[in-house]
Amino acid sequence: MFKFIEKLLGFGNSDEIAELIGNGAVIVDVRTPFEYKRGHMDGSINIPLDTLAYQIKMLKIKKQPIITCCRSGHRSGIAQSTLRARGIEAYNGGSWGNVQKIANRLVKN
């Protein structure tokens, strides 16, 4: 059931996100700085959605896939589309808590 919801909302599947994290993908949290300070994925970069277009060059230089995250997955989906439209390999990780949970599973294995 969860896989269906992931696909419906445009999230990358958990196995795909785990593999990307394991291979060094960059995690971009597109929430506001205030939201980010209240809790965020370890190692993530905070680039608010409304400033993402100004950071494209910096993200391209990283030459790594990007996993976007936010509070619910909506803004991260918009960010994913924005990045892909500019030629960047990007995946919607959904909420930052979801991405953190996937990363924590990697550490335990």
CORQUIGI-V683291 format. One line per field, one symbol per residue. phi: phi as a letter, one per 40 degrees, with the letter a starting at -180 (. if undefined). A space follows every 50 residues. Layout:
BEGIN
phi->???
END
This chain:
BEGIN
phi->.ccccdcdcgcccdcccccccccgdcbbccccdccccciacdgcbcbddc bddcbddcccccfbdbbcaacbhccccccdcccccbgbcbbccgcccccc ccccccccc
END
